[in-house]
Amino acid sequence: MKVKEVAKLTGVSVRTLHHYDEIGLLLPDQVTEAGYRLYSDENLATLQQILFFRELGFPLKEIKKLLNHPDFDRQEAFEMQYKMLLEKRRKLNAMIETIEKTIQQERGAYQMTNEERFTGFDFTSNPYEAEARKRWGDKRVDEARKVVKENGEQLGEEMNQIYFKLAEIRHSSPSSERAQELIGEWYEFLNRMGQYSPEAFRGLGEMYVADERFTHNIDQFGDGLAKFMCEAMGIFADQRK
């Protein structure tokens, strides 16, 4: 398919497709002597995956890294995107229900409770909060809750992106350069919500495998991810002694 045909089929502008080509994100299988870009079915499958990533908030730079990584698995990526989109839909459904009730209240047909007014806006719930307070104290947890309350949705998307990138390389060595780079991102992300020393970071990683609740939630991004992160976080802490 020529670039104009792809644009018509997908709704992606010709200019955007040219940009994806220029930055090496989506290279057409062929370019004719006349300079026409020709896209194969394989190119279209890749474009679909790029668009799913974009819908989930991934920047183009990170999408390119993921697609070009030797451990990238297209099927696993689609499965993870599916789970992330389901979670996004769940949040949107909650907010839609809230606004529907709000409209009915404005019309005088329904009386909302104060709790109902803010259903779908709560980004601060944490089933592990009690244990976190016990391990690291009230001050650190309160600081983290404040940051999450102010930036909840953005932080949630960013957290999912880090988990996804780590899931893509979970079958590699946790001491590899890429694994340590991404675990470093996780360390920096957590320290934006509180203060984690390398040892506290190691302890958190150990909890990922010691507590089945953590293991279950993290492994939704990919079987074995919790164990991989635990090992990578331990190595990261050792290198900063």
Contacts in CASP RR format, 6 or more apart in sequence:
PFRMAT RR
TARGET T0000
AUTHOR 0000-0000-0000
METHOD contacts of the structure
MODEL  1
MKVKEVAKLTGVSVRTLHHYDEIGLLLPDQVTEAGYRLYSDENLATLQQI
LFFRELGFPLKEIKKLLNHPDFDRQEAFEMQYKMLLEKRRKLNAMIETIE
KTIQQERGAYQMTNEERFTGFDFTSNPYEAEARKRWGDKRVDEARKVVKE
NGEQLGEEMNQIYFKLAEIRHSSPSSERAQELIGEWYEFLNRMGQYSPEA
FRGLGEMYVADERFTHNIDQFGDGLAKFMCEAMGIFADQRK
1 9 0 8 1.000
1 38 0 8 1.000
1 39 0 8 1.000
1 44 0 8 1.000
2 36 0 8 1.000
2 37 0 8 1.000
2 38 0 8 1.000
2 39 0 8 1.000
3 14 0 8 1.000
3 17 0 8 1.000
3 18 0 8 1.000
3 28 0 8 1.000
3 36 0 8 1.000
3 37 0 8 1.000
3 39 0 8 1.000
4 14 0 8 1.000
6 12 0 8 1.000
6 17 0 8 1.000
6 39 0 8 1.000
6 43 0 8 1.000
6 44 0 8 1.000
6 47 0 8 1.000
7 13 0 8 1.000
7 14 0 8 1.000
7 17 0 8 1.000
9 44 0 8 1.000
10 44 0 8 1.000
10 47 0 8 1.000
10 51 0 8 1.000
12 47 0 8 1.000
12 51 0 8 1.000
17 26 0 8 1.000
17 37 0 8 1.000
18 37 0 8 1.000
20 26 0 8 1.000
20 47 0 8 1.000
20 50 0 8 1.000
20 60 0 8 1.000
21 27 0 8 1.000
21 28 0 8 1.000
21 37 0 8 1.000
23 60 0 8 1.000
23 64 0 8 1.000
24 64 0 8 1.000
25 50 0 8 1.000
25 60 0 8 1.000
25 63 0 8 1.000
25 64 0 8 1.000
25 67 0 8 1.000
26 43 0 8 1.000
26 46 0 8 1.000
26 47 0 8 1.000
26 50 0 8 1.000
27 43 0 8 1.000
28 37 0 8 1.000
28 38 0 8 1.000
28 39 0 8 1.000
28 40 0 8 1.000
28 43 0 8 1.000
29 38 0 8 1.000
29 39 0 8 1.000
29 40 0 8 1.000
29 42 0 8 1.000
29 43 0 8 1.000
30 37 0 8 1.000
30 38 0 8 1.000
30 40 0 8 1.000
31 37 0 8 1.000
31 38 0 8 1.000
32 38 0 8 1.000
39 47 0 8 1.000
45 74 0 8 1.000
46 67 0 8 1.000
49 67 0 8 1.000
49 74 0 8 1.000
49 77 0 8 1.000
49 78 0 8 1.000
49 81 0 8 1.000
50 63 0 8 1.000
50 67 0 8 1.000
52 78 0 8 1.000
52 81 0 8 1.000
52 85 0 8 1.000
53 62 0 8 1.000
53 63 0 8 1.000
53 66 0 8 1.000
53 81 0 8 1.000
54 60 0 8 1.000
54 63 0 8 1.000
55 85 0 8 1.000
56 81 0 8 1.000
56 84 0 8 1.000
56 85 0 8 1.000
56 88 0 8 1.000
56 157 0 8 1.000
56 160 0 8 1.000
56 161 0 8 1.000
57 157 0 8 1.000
57 161 0 8 1.000
58 66 0 8 1.000
58 161 0 8 1.000
62 161 0 8 1.000
62 165 0 8 1.000
65 165 0 8 1.000
66 72 0 8 1.000
66 77 0 8 1.000
66 164 0 8 1.000
66 165 0 8 1.000
66 168 0 8 1.000
69 168 0 8 1.000
69 169 0 8 1.000
69 178 0 8 1.000
71 168 0 8 1.000
71 169 0 8 1.000
71 171 0 8 1.000
71 172 0 8 1.000
72 168 0 8 1.000
73 168 0 8 1.000
76 167 0 8 1.000
76 168 0 8 1.000
76 222 0 8 1.000
77 168 0 8 1.000
80 164 0 8 1.000
80 167 0 8 1.000
80 221 0 8 1.000
80 222 0 8 1.000
83 220 0 8 1.000
83 221 0 8 1.000
84 160 0 8 1.000
84 164 0 8 1.000
87 160 0 8 1.000
91 120 0 8 1.000
94 119 0 8 1.000
94 120 0 8 1.000
95 119 0 8 1.000
95 120 0 8 1.000
95 121 0 8 1.000
97 119 0 8 1.000
98 116 0 8 1.000
98 117 0 8 1.000
98 118 0 8 1.000
98 119 0 8 1.000
98 120 0 8 1.000
98 121 0 8 1.000
101 110 0 8 1.000
101 112 0 8 1.000
101 116 0 8 1.000
102 112 0 8 1.000
102 117 0 8 1.000
104 110 0 8 1.000
105 111 0 8 1.000
105 112 0 8 1.000
123 148 0 8 1.000
123 149 0 8 1.000
123 152 0 8 1.000
123 153 0 8 1.000
123 155 0 8 1.000
123 156 0 8 1.000
124 145 0 8 1.000
124 148 0 8 1.000
124 149 0 8 1.000
124 152 0 8 1.000
126 132 0 8 1.000
126 145 0 8 1.000
127 213 0 8 1.000
128 211 0 8 1.000
128 213 0 8 1.000
128 214 0 8 1.000
129 141 0 8 1.000
129 145 0 8 1.000
131 207 0 8 1.000
131 211 0 8 1.000
132 140 0 8 1.000
132 141 0 8 1.000
132 144 0 8 1.000
133 141 0 8 1.000
135 207 0 8 1.000
136 200 0 8 1.000
140 194 0 8 1.000
140 195 0 8 1.000
143 193 0 8 1.000
143 194 0 8 1.000
143 195 0 8 1.000
144 193 0 8 1.000
144 194 0 8 1.000
147 155 0 8 1.000
147 192 0 8 1.000
147 193 0 8 1.000
147 194 0 8 1.000
148 155 0 8 1.000
148 193 0 8 1.000
155 189 0 8 1.000
155 193 0 8 1.000
158 189 0 8 1.000
159 189 0 8 1.000
162 182 0 8 1.000
162 185 0 8 1.000
162 186 0 8 1.000
162 189 0 8 1.000
163 218 0 8 1.000
163 221 0 8 1.000
163 225 0 8 1.000
164 221 0 8 1.000
165 182 0 8 1.000
165 185 0 8 1.000
166 179 0 8 1.000
166 182 0 8 1.000
166 183 0 8 1.000
166 186 0 8 1.000
166 221 0 8 1.000
166 225 0 8 1.000
166 228 0 8 1.000
166 229 0 8 1.000
166 232 0 8 1.000
167 221 0 8 1.000
167 222 0 8 1.000
167 225 0 8 1.000
169 176 0 8 1.000
169 178 0 8 1.000
169 179 0 8 1.000
169 182 0 8 1.000
170 222 0 8 1.000
170 224 0 8 1.000
170 225 0 8 1.000
170 228 0 8 1.000
172 178 0 8 1.000
172 179 0 8 1.000
173 179 0 8 1.000
174 180 0 8 1.000
174 183 0 8 1.000
174 228 0 8 1.000
174 229 0 8 1.000
174 231 0 8 1.000
174 232 0 8 1.000
174 235 0 8 1.000
175 232 0 8 1.000
175 235 0 8 1.000
179 228 0 8 1.000
179 232 0 8 1.000
180 232 0 8 1.000
180 235 0 8 1.000
180 236 0 8 1.000
180 239 0 8 1.000
182 232 0 8 1.000
183 229 0 8 1.000
183 232 0 8 1.000
183 233 0 8 1.000
183 235 0 8 1.000
183 236 0 8 1.000
184 236 0 8 1.000
186 229 0 8 1.000
186 233 0 8 1.000
187 196 0 8 1.000
187 201 0 8 1.000
187 233 0 8 1.000
187 236 0 8 1.000
190 196 0 8 1.000
190 201 0 8 1.000
190 204 0 8 1.000
196 204 0 8 1.000
198 236 0 8 1.000
198 237 0 8 1.000
198 240 0 8 1.000
198 241 0 8 1.000
199 237 0 8 1.000
201 233 0 8 1.000
201 234 0 8 1.000
201 236 0 8 1.000
201 237 0 8 1.000
202 233 0 8 1.000
202 234 0 8 1.000
202 236 0 8 1.000
202 237 0 8 1.000
203 233 0 8 1.000
204 233 0 8 1.000
205 229 0 8 1.000
205 230 0 8 1.000
205 233 0 8 1.000
205 234 0 8 1.000
206 230 0 8 1.000
207 214 0 8 1.000
208 214 0 8 1.000
208 215 0 8 1.000
208 218 0 8 1.000
208 226 0 8 1.000
208 227 0 8 1.000
208 229 0 8 1.000
208 230 0 8 1.000
208 233 0 8 1.000
209 215 0 8 1.000
209 226 0 8 1.000
209 227 0 8 1.000
209 230 0 8 1.000
214 226 0 8 1.000
215 226 0 8 1.000
215 227 0 8 1.000
218 225 0 8 1.000
218 226 0 8 1.000
218 229 0 8 1.000
219 225 0 8 1.000
219 226 0 8 1.000
END
